[in-house]
Amino acid sequence: MKPRIVVLGAGFAGHTAALHLSRLLGRRAEITVVSPGNRFTWFPSLIWVGTGTMPSDEVHFKLAPVYERIGVHYIDARAVEIHPGDNTVIVEHGDGSRNTHAYDYCLNATGPFLNFAGTPGLGPQTGNSWSVCSVEHAEQTCEQYLRIVADLARGQRRRLLIGTGHPTATCEGAAFEYLMNVDADLRRRGLRERAELVWLSNEPEPGDFGVDGIEVFHSGVLATGASLVRSLLDEADVQAVMGAGITKVEPGKAYYEQAGSDPASVEFDFAMLIPQFRGIPLQYVAADGSDISKELTQPNGFMTVDGDYTPKSYDQYRGSDWPAVYRSPRYENLYAAGIAFAPPHALSKAKKAPGGAVIQATTPRTGMAAGIMGRTVAQNIVDQINGRPPSHHARMSEIPAACIASMGNSFWHGSAASIIMTPVARDYERYPKYGRDMRLCTLEVGLGGAWTKRALHSAFLWKLQARPGWPLIPE
Ligand SMILES: Cc1cc2nc3c(=O)[nH]c(=O)nc-3n(C[C@H](O)[C@H](O)[C@H](O)COP(=O)(O)OP(=O)(O)OC[C@H]3O[C@@H](n4cnc5c(N)ncnc54)[C@H](O)[C@@H]3O)c2cc1C
């Protein structure tokens, strides 16, 4: 009988895994992807949808035809239960009906649960604040943003609040890109002078981005991401509120706590605030029917894999804490990759506000990292099918991150910060001074980055649709 592999989630991690499984195993395995909505979303371009500089139909494509072409079975449903004792998953279709699917290997790549409810009053469902974390959210955000643009065009003054909507939110990079694209768009429209932009973030300092920032050498001189982002904010005339955790949102007002200050609030006419991410609420069930979700996940709902989750203080964190093969320590045929796996700890420093809130930018698992993990898990499953232990590693303290932060989507007037850091998670055992290989850390700002970001959009959508030559484009 062919080995049955079930991939839950068709995002950066799951879809990449499915492509590689199909490439590596072909018809030697039965590969099934379960994901709701029949859609792959290219998240990096949602910031352009949110400012109206890219139509939303350019950032996603239908999965079913791709899977049909590469011989992968696709189920348009969401997983609700994983039974690792019985090797089955229970999936729920749009009409509420449920089915059971058996597997020999399972990858949980279900991404984040957007926990708007973690901050009272936050999110599109309240109408108080907006988000760019899905196609629909970015479309709604665009509609609200264009209303503000119309007000500005009529001569009114408006305040736009952009940043993180929870003390432990992540994805600061995406929020920062949205901020800089709003700034660029308002300048292009000649309306910037009437708009006040406020950047409110849980990062301890500008440019931290949840990865403890970056240092680079420019012509032998040390430069930091913090100083660059500070100067970008200054140049753009953006007011920055750093180390701040939003605790409540009301119409036109956000309340926040900040280390070293009394609780405060900020008023706004428009807000785009990223929510806290948690694991997708899946139930894990043992062979005897008992609920083992707490044993297989961390308190944030993400799945425990082969990392070291022992509680430690910040200065005790080690590169070797990070998972290598992304397999459950309890079930040899169950993996989690991308945002779905639980990071052993945050990379960014925590601050405590006098009100008690812990303010900490939590670890981002970017698209590139998620793709690398998806490919790694695919290779490890192939190892196991071939009777070998998993041999492919992709620790976040080993892999690089390449990010291009857009600061304006225009062929002639665009700009972007191109950032490469190696590794993502600092490893002071290997690189005692900075925790990173400084030969492989760069940071450049300019028009070239804007072109690269646009080119990556097209190149990756080509790759992810499994078009000819796709394996040549790296994750
Ligand atoms: C606005 C924005 C901009 C970004 N920009 C960048 C960038 O420029 N560069 C970069 O590297 N990263 C960027 N990121 C981060 C990047 O999008 C994430 O790192 C990446 O999407 C994580 O991949 P993933 O596969 O873990 O999750 P996702 O891509 O979110 O995929 C999760 C999948 O699981 C599915 N799913 C959910 N629930 C279930 C369920 N119960 N059962 C089955 N399937 C389920 C979802 O439908 C989806 O298909 C950005 C993110 C955002 C929000």
The ligand as an ORCA input file, in Angstrom:
! r2SCAN-3c Opt
* xyz 0 1
  C       0.304     41.401      5.657
  C       1.401     40.397      5.744
  C       2.572     40.621      5.041
  C       3.609     39.709      5.105
  N       4.743     39.968      4.418
  C       5.736     39.062      4.420
  C       6.914     39.284      3.652
  O       7.056     40.323      2.995
  N       7.870     38.330      3.670
  C       7.736     37.189      4.384
  O       8.633     36.338      4.348
  N       6.637     36.957      5.148
  C       5.645     37.862      5.170
  N       4.534     37.640      5.914
  C       4.478     36.437      6.756
  C       4.026     35.229      5.962
  O       2.818     35.500      5.312
  C       3.850     34.068      6.932
  O       5.087     33.818      7.512
  C       3.406     32.810      6.220
  O       2.144     33.010      5.644
  C       3.351     31.650      7.200
  O       3.111     30.492      6.490
  P       2.215     29.334      7.094
  O       2.133     28.297      6.042
  O       2.690     28.961      8.421
  O       0.766     29.990      7.316
  P      -0.245     30.509      6.220
  O       0.469     30.979      5.019
  O      -1.162     31.443      6.931
  O      -1.062     29.205      5.802
  C      -1.927     28.541      6.671
  C      -2.864     27.678      5.836
  O      -3.639     26.858      6.698
  C      -4.996     26.942      6.316
  N      -5.800     26.584      7.490
  C      -6.196     27.384      8.522
  N      -6.912     26.661      9.394
  C      -6.950     25.391      8.921
  C      -7.538     24.189      9.392
  N      -8.231     24.138     10.539
  N      -7.379     23.071      8.642
  C      -6.671     23.093      7.466
  N      -6.109     24.217      6.983
  C      -6.242     25.343      7.721
  C      -5.140     28.357      5.820
  O      -6.311     28.491      5.031
  C      -3.847     28.492      5.013
  O      -4.001     27.877      3.762
  C       3.477     38.551      5.893
  C       2.297     38.320      6.608
  C       1.267     39.237      6.541
  C       0.006     38.986      7.322
*
